[in-house]
């Protein structure tokens, strides 16, 4: 049986993974001749990470899912403690990236290496964080939690409104954020041209 909560978490992980990969593609490519659009989209991406995963996704894991999993699967305690520490540090890391991005935008390319390094470290950290949740926590939940646990979890997670989830129920307040990212960011998250397409356009 597939539980709503597990589907939502995996879908949100997939959206965030796509966002992180697109962000790194943009950083590697650089602003080129589209300085304003480049920094505008990266700011929107970092705002999305701060606004949705940090404020909706993580708190429900920490407050609801993790305690239930530890109750039925005590062997997951060490993993949960690690994930909790990472949740606590996540918001600080995003705010640091936002600051480094602003420094690059306003102070020039001398600040680019610091942002690039921090962004790569953050993406590596976050992908591993999600992999660990899916490898340890979600299977333990699927195996050990009862019907009442799933009713509570499903009711809580079903209120999430991921602005980048394809086909999901959208919150109108995120419409501008959705459009700004999706129309300008490269695949896999957006409809903007890839690095290769941009190179061909510049040559042509």
Secondary structure, DSSP 8 states (H G I E B T S, - for coil): ---HHHHHHHHHHHHHHHHHHHHHHHHHH--TT-HHHHHHHHHHHHHHIIIIIIIIIHHHIIIIIHHHHHHH-GGGHHHHHHHHHHHHHHHHHHHHHHHHHHHHHHH-GGGHHHHHHHHHHHHHHHHHHHHHIIIIIHHHHHHH--HHHHHHHHHHHTT---TT-TTS---GGGHHHHHHHHHHSBTTT-SB--HHHHHHHHH-
